[in-house]
Amino acid sequence: MKINRHAKIVELINKYHVETQEELAEYLNREGFKVTQATVSRDIRDLKLTKVPTKEGKQKYAVHQTMETEMNEKYIRILRDGYISMDLAQNILVIKTVSGMAMAVCAAIDAMRWNEVVGSIAGDDTIMCAIRSVDDTIKVMDKISKIVL
């Protein structure tokens, strides 16, 4: 129930300009989630929501994204620093890296959470990514190329 409520909170704050915990509780109650202000307060803390200014000069709840953005930049740097080349074998993407960098680059790719990537494994200088389809492999290669070039 908590996971569904958290997903609904994110949906609601992206859809509406929610300024207060009470307002968020009202929206949740209308959506069938019976919550109190105290529950909403805990959910806000769990989700690490923050208040951001609106164009109208008011404040609204939003998902705090600076940490995620900072992590993505680190992963992009690791991918750029470690990448040498890549090739596809049907729906398997083989990525060559600088010696000793495969695990870090592999972790960076996993952290990108691309839907096309089912999973990946790393050796010392080689990564194998299982991709959902050949077309998806080409999409992932394009994404990586845009990052590293």
C-alpha positions as YAML, in Angstrom:
chain: A
units: angstrom
residues:
- id: 1
  name: MET
  ca: [0.00, 0.00, 0.00]
- id: 2
  name: LYS
  ca: [2.84, 2.38, 0.88]
- id: 3
  name: ILE
  ca: [4.52, 1.86, -2.50]
- id: 4
  name: ASN
  ca: [1.24, 2.61, -4.32]
- id: 5
  name: ARG
  ca: [0.69, 5.68, -2.16]
- id: 6
  name: HIS
  ca: [4.21, 6.95, -2.83]
- id: 7
  name: ALA
  ca: [3.72, 6.45, -6.57]
- id: 8
  name: LYS
  ca: [0.41, 8.35, -6.37]
- id: 9
  name: ILE
  ca: [2.08, 11.20, -4.43]
- id: 10
  name: VAL
  ca: [4.73, 11.61, -7.13]
- id: 11
  name: GLU
  ca: [2.02, 11.53, -9.79]
- id: 12
  name: LEU
  ca: [-0.06, 14.14, -7.93]
- id: 13
  name: ILE
  ca: [2.78, 16.58, -7.30]
- id: 14
  name: ASN
  ca: [3.78, 16.34, -10.95]
- id: 15
  name: LYS
  ca: [0.18, 16.98, -12.04]
- id: 16
  name: TYR
  ca: [-0.88, 19.68, -9.54]
- id: 17
  name: HIS
  ca: [0.80, 22.57, -7.72]
- id: 18
  name: VAL
  ca: [0.56, 21.05, -4.22]
- id: 19
  name: GLU
  ca: [1.59, 23.63, -1.63]
- id: 20
  name: THR
  ca: [0.77, 21.99, 1.72]
- id: 21
  name: GLN
  ca: [0.66, 18.60, 3.38]
- id: 22
  name: GLU
  ca: [-3.05, 19.11, 4.00]
- id: 23
  name: GLU
  ca: [-3.65, 19.75, 0.30]
- id: 24
  name: LEU
  ca: [-1.72, 16.60, -0.59]
- id: 25
  name: ALA
  ca: [-3.75, 14.61, 1.96]
- id: 26
  name: GLU
  ca: [-6.97, 15.88, 0.33]
- id: 27
  name: TYR
  ca: [-5.81, 14.78, -3.12]
- id: 28
  name: LEU
  ca: [-4.81, 11.36, -1.77]
- id: 29
  name: ASN
  ca: [-8.14, 10.91, 0.02]
- id: 30
  name: ARG
  ca: [-9.99, 11.78, -3.22]
- id: 31
  name: GLU
  ca: [-7.92, 9.12, -4.99]
- id: 32
  name: GLY
  ca: [-9.00, 6.49, -2.44]
- id: 33
  name: PHE
  ca: [-6.01, 6.59, -0.09]
- id: 34
  name: LYS
  ca: [-7.23, 7.18, 3.45]
- id: 35
  name: VAL
  ca: [-4.39, 9.19, 4.96]
- id: 36
  name: THR
  ca: [-3.79, 11.64, 7.77]
- id: 37
  name: GLN
  ca: [-1.53, 14.67, 7.71]
- id: 38
  name: ALA
  ca: [0.97, 12.71, 9.83]
- id: 39
  name: THR
  ca: [1.11, 9.92, 7.22]
- id: 40
  name: VAL
  ca: [1.64, 12.48, 4.46]
- id: 41
  name: SER
  ca: [4.41, 14.09, 6.51]
- id: 42
  name: ARG
  ca: [6.23, 10.74, 6.79]
- id: 43
  name: ASP
  ca: [5.72, 10.07, 3.08]
- id: 44
  name: ILE
  ca: [7.20, 13.46, 2.19]
- id: 45
  name: ARG
  ca: [10.23, 12.67, 4.33]
- id: 46
  name: ASP
  ca: [10.55, 9.13, 2.87]
- id: 47
  name: LEU
  ca: [10.32, 10.43, -0.70]
- id: 48
  name: LYS
  ca: [12.72, 13.29, 0.10]
- id: 49
  name: LEU
  ca: [10.33, 15.82, -1.43]
- id: 50
  name: THR
  ca: [11.33, 19.43, -1.44]
- id: 51
  name: LYS
  ca: [9.52, 22.70, -2.05]
- id: 52
  name: VAL
  ca: [10.36, 24.65, -5.18]
- id: 53
  name: PRO
  ca: [9.13, 28.07, -6.33]
- id: 54
  name: THR
  ca: [6.38, 28.31, -8.94]
- id: 55
  name: LYS
  ca: [6.03, 30.94, -11.66]
- id: 56
  name: GLU
  ca: [3.28, 32.52, -9.59]
- id: 57
  name: GLY
  ca: [5.69, 33.16, -6.71]
- id: 58
  name: LYS
  ca: [4.28, 30.39, -4.52]
- id: 59
  name: GLN
  ca: [5.87, 27.11, -3.47]
- id: 60
  name: LYS
  ca: [5.01, 23.54, -4.43]
- id: 61
  name: TYR
  ca: [6.27, 20.06, -3.62]
- id: 62
  name: ALA
  ca: [8.69, 18.43, -6.06]
- id: 63
  name: VAL
  ca: [10.93, 15.38, -6.15]
- id: 64
  name: HIS
  ca: [14.45, 16.36, -5.08]
- id: 65
  name: GLN
  ca: [16.62, 15.61, -8.12]
- id: 66
  name: THR
  ca: [20.01, 17.20, -7.54]
- id: 67
  name: MET
  ca: [21.45, 14.01, -6.04]
- id: 68
  name: GLU
  ca: [20.28, 11.96, -9.02]
- id: 69
  name: THR
  ca: [21.63, 14.55, -11.46]
- id: 70
  name: GLU
  ca: [25.00, 14.59, -9.68]
- id: 71
  name: MET
  ca: [25.14, 10.78, -9.79]
- id: 72
  name: ASN
  ca: [24.28, 10.72, -13.50]
- id: 73
  name: GLU
  ca: [27.13, 13.16, -14.18]
- id: 74
  name: LYS
  ca: [29.54, 10.88, -12.28]
- id: 75
  name: TYR
  ca: [28.36, 7.84, -14.23]
- id: 76
  name: ILE
  ca: [28.74, 9.73, -17.50]
- id: 77
  name: ARG
  ca: [32.33, 10.67, -16.55]
- id: 78
  name: ILE
  ca: [33.13, 7.05, -15.70]
- id: 79
  name: LEU
  ca: [31.62, 5.87, -18.98]
- id: 80
  name: ARG
  ca: [33.63, 8.45, -20.94]
- id: 81
  name: ASP
  ca: [36.87, 7.71, -19.09]
- id: 82
  name: GLY
  ca: [36.66, 3.92, -19.34]
- id: 83
  name: TYR
  ca: [35.08, 3.36, -22.76]
- id: 84
  name: ILE
  ca: [37.19, 2.13, -25.69]
- id: 85
  name: SER
  ca: [34.76, 0.51, -28.16]
- id: 86
  name: MET
  ca: [31.60, -1.53, -28.57]
- id: 87
  name: ASP
  ca: [30.14, -4.11, -30.91]
- id: 88
  name: LEU
  ca: [26.90, -6.03, -31.10]
- id: 89
  name: ALA
  ca: [26.21, -9.73, -31.43]
- id: 90
  name: GLN
  ca: [22.45, -9.85, -32.01]
- id: 91
  name: ASN
  ca: [20.97, -8.71, -28.70]
- id: 92
  name: ILE
  ca: [24.28, -8.85, -26.81]
- id: 93
  name: LEU
  ca: [26.26, -5.63, -26.61]
- id: 94
  name: VAL
  ca: [29.98, -6.11, -25.98]
- id: 95
  name: ILE
  ca: [31.79, -3.06, -24.62]
- id: 96
  name: LYS
  ca: [35.58, -2.85, -24.41]
- id: 97
  name: THR
  ca: [37.04, -0.65, -21.67]
- id: 98
  name: VAL
  ca: [40.36, 0.50, -20.35]
- id: 99
  name: SER
  ca: [41.95, -2.36, -18.38]
- id: 100
  name: GLY
  ca: [40.48, -2.52, -14.88]
- id: 101
  name: MET
  ca: [37.56, -0.19, -15.70]
- id: 102
  name: ALA
  ca: [34.94, -2.69, -16.86]
- id: 103
  name: MET
  ca: [33.25, -3.03, -13.46]
- id: 104
  name: ALA
  ca: [32.96, 0.73, -13.00]
- id: 105
  name: VAL
  ca: [31.66, 1.29, -16.53]
- id: 106
  name: CYS
  ca: [29.25, -1.63, -16.09]
- id: 107
  name: ALA
  ca: [27.95, -0.13, -12.85]
- id: 108
  name: ALA
  ca: [27.52, 3.21, -14.63]
- id: 109
  name: ILE
  ca: [25.48, 1.57, -17.41]
- id: 110
  name: ASP
  ca: [23.34, -0.27, -14.84]
- id: 111
  name: ALA
  ca: [22.76, 2.99, -12.96]
- id: 112
  name: MET
  ca: [21.44, 4.64, -16.14]
- id: 113
  name: ARG
  ca: [18.44, 2.28, -15.81]
- id: 114
  name: TRP
  ca: [17.85, 2.03, -19.53]
- id: 115
  name: ASN
  ca: [14.76, -0.09, -20.18]
- id: 116
  name: GLU
  ca: [16.47, -1.83, -23.08]
- id: 117
  name: VAL
  ca: [19.20, -3.31, -20.85]
- id: 118
  name: VAL
  ca: [18.13, -6.52, -19.13]
- id: 119
  name: GLY
  ca: [21.42, -6.95, -17.29]
- id: 120
  name: SER
  ca: [25.16, -6.79, -17.66]
- id: 121
  name: ILE
  ca: [28.32, -8.49, -16.45]
- id: 122
  name: ALA
  ca: [31.89, -7.23, -16.40]
- id: 123
  name: GLY
  ca: [35.34, -8.72, -16.50]
- id: 124
  name: ASP
  ca: [38.57, -6.72, -16.38]
- id: 125
  name: ASP
  ca: [38.21, -4.87, -19.69]
- id: 126
  name: THR
  ca: [35.03, -6.28, -21.25]
- id: 127
  name: ILE
  ca: [31.32, -5.88, -20.51]
- id: 128
  name: MET
  ca: [28.51, -7.99, -21.90]
- id: 129
  name: CYS
  ca: [25.05, -6.42, -21.80]
- id: 130
  name: ALA
  ca: [21.96, -8.51, -22.46]
- id: 131
  name: ILE
  ca: [19.58, -6.29, -24.43]
- id: 132
  name: ARG
  ca: [15.89, -7.00, -25.08]
- id: 133
  name: SER
  ca: [16.17, -7.06, -28.89]
- id: 134
  name: VAL
  ca: [18.52, -6.31, -31.77]
- id: 135
  name: ASP
  ca: [16.71, -3.00, -32.36]
- id: 136
  name: ASP
  ca: [17.14, -2.11, -28.68]
- id: 137
  name: THR
  ca: [20.85, -2.99, -28.93]
- id: 138
  name: ILE
  ca: [21.22, -0.40, -31.68]
- id: 139
  name: LYS
  ca: [19.35, 2.15, -29.50]
- id: 140
  name: VAL
  ca: [21.68, 1.50, -26.56]
- id: 141
  name: MET
  ca: [24.72, 1.81, -28.82]
- id: 142
  name: ASP
  ca: [23.37, 5.15, -30.00]
- id: 143
  name: LYS
  ca: [22.85, 6.32, -26.39]
- id: 144
  name: ILE
  ca: [26.40, 5.31, -25.43]
- id: 145
  name: SER
  ca: [27.84, 6.95, -28.56]
- id: 146
  name: LYS
  ca: [26.13, 10.23, -27.68]
- id: 147
  name: ILE
  ca: [27.68, 10.09, -24.20]
- id: 148
  name: VAL
  ca: [31.24, 9.11, -25.10]
- id: 149
  name: LEU
  ca: [31.73, 11.09, -28.32]
...
